[in-house]
Amino acid sequence: MKKTANRILTAVLALAFCIGSATAAVPAGVTAAPIRPQASLYLNMYTADIWSAGSGIVRIYFDVSGTGIMDEIGSTKILVQRQVVSGWSVVHTYTPATNPEMIDTDTGFHSGLFSYAGVPGDTYRAVVTVYAGKDGGSDSRTITTTTCVA
């Protein structure tokens, strides 16, 4: 009877050890980020943000990473919008035609930072289209940032 109890206890402890060691170690006080699948066959991760730099200047930032080395990667359009009574009005548009630094070639990652001289006290947001393409295929996503007061 004692041998059976020891075997059961050993099995339970072994199972508990296996389950406990299968979890990821995260330092105390740190929240582990969830694992997310890649966005598409071309886009791995992407983000965009806007913030006030003071004196009416707003900064718009984007970054995009591909699933590997892409033929082209970056942003195809950034719309800067100002809040008006009826919603949002486009006050400036950035495109690669006038800002070729928005797109990079033969790399897996690209980011950009742009400044817009707004009206102090007005509220702005950006609508950023990110893009990645390789071997004739491509994908894009549109991100609307949070708002900021210039």
N, C-alpha and C positions, 0 to 999 in steps of 0.2 A: 504494500500500500504506500509506504514511504517512497519507494522508487518511482511509482506512478505519479505521485504528487510532485516529486522533484523534476520528472520529465515534463509534466504539464507546465510547471513554473518556468523551467528553462525555455520551453517553446514560446510561452507568452512573453518572456523577457526578450528573446531573440526577435520575435515579431515586432515588439515595441521599439527595439533598437533599430531595426530595418526601416520602419516607418519614420522614426525620428530623424534618421540620418538622410532620408530622401528629401527632406525639406531644405530650402535654401537658407543659408545663414545670413541674417540681416542684423546689423548693429542695433542696439537698443535705441529707441527714439526715432528710427529711420523707417519710413514707409516704403516698401518695395513697389516699384512701378509695375503696373500690369504689363504682361507680355501681349503685344498686339501683332496680328499678322500684317504682312506687308500690304501696302495700299493697292498694288496692281503688279502686273508683270514688269513694269518700268519704274514705278514710283515706290520707294521703300518708306520714307518718312518725309514730312514737310510741315512747315509752320510759317506763320506771318504775325507780325506785331506792329503796333503803332504806339508812340508815346510823345509827350511834349518835351521839347528841349528848351523851352522858355522863349520869351519875346515873340510869341506867335509861330515859332518854328515847330513843325511836327516831323518826326522821323518815322520812316516806314522800313521795316526789316523783313526779309524772307530768307528761308533756307530750305533746300530740297536735296534729298539724297536718293539716288537711283538704286536699283537692285544689282548694279554692277557698273562697269564703265559704260557710259552712254555716249552716243554720237553728239547729242545736244541735251543740255539740262539747264534749267533756270526758271525764269518767269517770262511769260509772253505778254502780260499786261498787268499794270497796277492802276487802279482807279482810286483817286483821292476824292472822298465825298465829304461835303459839309452838311450838317443838319440844318434843315429849313423847316418852316411851319408844317409843310405838307409831307415831309419825309426826308429824303436825302437827295442832294444835287451834286453831280460830278463837277469838280472844280479843276481837276488836272488829271491827265492820263500819261503814264509812262509806257513806252513800247520799245522793243529792241531796235526799231527803225531809227529812233532818235537817241536811244540809250543802249548801245550794243553790249555793254557790260552786264545786261540783264540775263544773257545766255552765254554759257561756256560750252566748249566742245571737248570731247575725248577725256571726260572725267566722270567720277561717280557722285560728286557733290558740288553744289554751287550756292552761294548766298549773296545777298545784295542789301545795301543800305542807301536810302534816298531821303532827301530833305525837301520839305515843302514849306514855303513861307505863307502861313495862314493869317487869319485875323485873330489877334489875342482875344480870348474869351469865347470864341466860337468852338463848336464841337465837331470833331472830324473822325472818320474811320477810313479804312482802306479795303478794297476788294482786290485780292491778289490771285492771279491765275498762275499756278506752277505747272511745269511741263518737263517731261523726259522722253527722249526718243532714241531708238536704236534699230538699225537694219530695216528701215522703212516703217516700223511700227512705233506707236507713241501713245502717251496718255497724259491727261491734264486734270487738274482739280482746281476749284475756286474756293478761296478762303476769305471770309469776311472777318476782319479783325474786331476787337473790342473798340470802344470809343475813347477819345482823349480830348481834353480841352486845351487849345493852343495857348 
